[in-house]
Amino acid sequence: MRIRMAGLAVIAALICAPAAAQEYRGEISGNAGWTFSDGVTGVSVLAQDGNIYNEIGPKDSFSWGLTAGYFFTEHWEFEFLFDQQMSELEVKGTATTTVGDFKVSNYHGVFSYHAGDPDASVRPFIFFGAGATSYGGVDFTAFDGSQRNIGGNTKFSATLGAGVKYYPGSRAGIRLQARWTPTYIKSDSEGYWCDP
């Protein structure tokens, strides 16, 4: 019995040794950038200001975020991504009118594939994931002077992108990336995500 247990212990040690030597690591990053936003179009509406509006959406604006990830192999990383866009809600048509301050937040689970050697100082990567996009509510003053509110909403969204990580040292690095996040708005007979 002791010989069997000792043999199993040796086999377990040999199997675990290569895995322990791979030193997979976690990463935490902050980001700041610019978000190009797209709204939705719909039926034209004649507003009290005399203009006709047929589009509503967030204005292109500054965004910031946080990412926490863990490399579960030398090339694959699982990340949680949070991003918030500090924007304004606009309606467009024969004129462009700002309704009020508007926050758009993203919460995504993401799989990233990193090319190249794990110890390289420069590693290009691609990523894809899914989660939710949350649209904050908007308080505003209507054309007649009354106080109004547009409630917030949270919708399913996907995200994908690519970038490069540069590690000048062993403990810190720089991440440059571009990301696209289509968000499911509604279903109808034609069906669409962001815009028909």
Stockholm file with secondary structure:
# STOCKHOLM 1.0

chainA/1-196         MRIRMAGLAVIAALICAPAAAQEYRGEISGNAGWTFSDGVTGVSVLAQDGNIYNEIGPKDSFSWGLTAGYFFTEHWEFEFLFDQQMSELEVKGTATTTVGDFKVSNYHGVFSYHAGDPDASVRPFIFFGAGATSYGGVDFTAFDGSQRNIGGNTKFSATLGAGVKYYPGSRAGIRLQARWTPTYIKSDSEGYWCDP
#=GR chainA/1-196 SS CHHHHHHHHHHHHHHHHHHHHTCCCEEEEEEEEEECCCCEEEEEEECTTSCEEEEEEECSEEEEEEEEEEESSSSEEEEEEEEEEEEEEEEEESSEEEEEEEEEEEEEEEEEEECSCTTCSEEEEEEEEEEEEEECCEEEECTTSCEEEECCEEEEEEEEEEEEEECSSSSCCEEEEEEECCBCCBCCSSCBSSCC
#=GC SS_cons         CHHHHHHHHHHHHHHHHHHHHTCCCEEEEEEEEEECCCCEEEEEEECTTSCEEEEEEECSEEEEEEEEEEESSSSEEEEEEEEEEEEEEEEEESSEEEEEEEEEEEEEEEEEEECSCTTCSEEEEEEEEEEEEEECCEEEECTTSCEEEECCEEEEEEEEEEEEEECSSSSCCEEEEEEECCBCCBCCSSCBSSCC
//
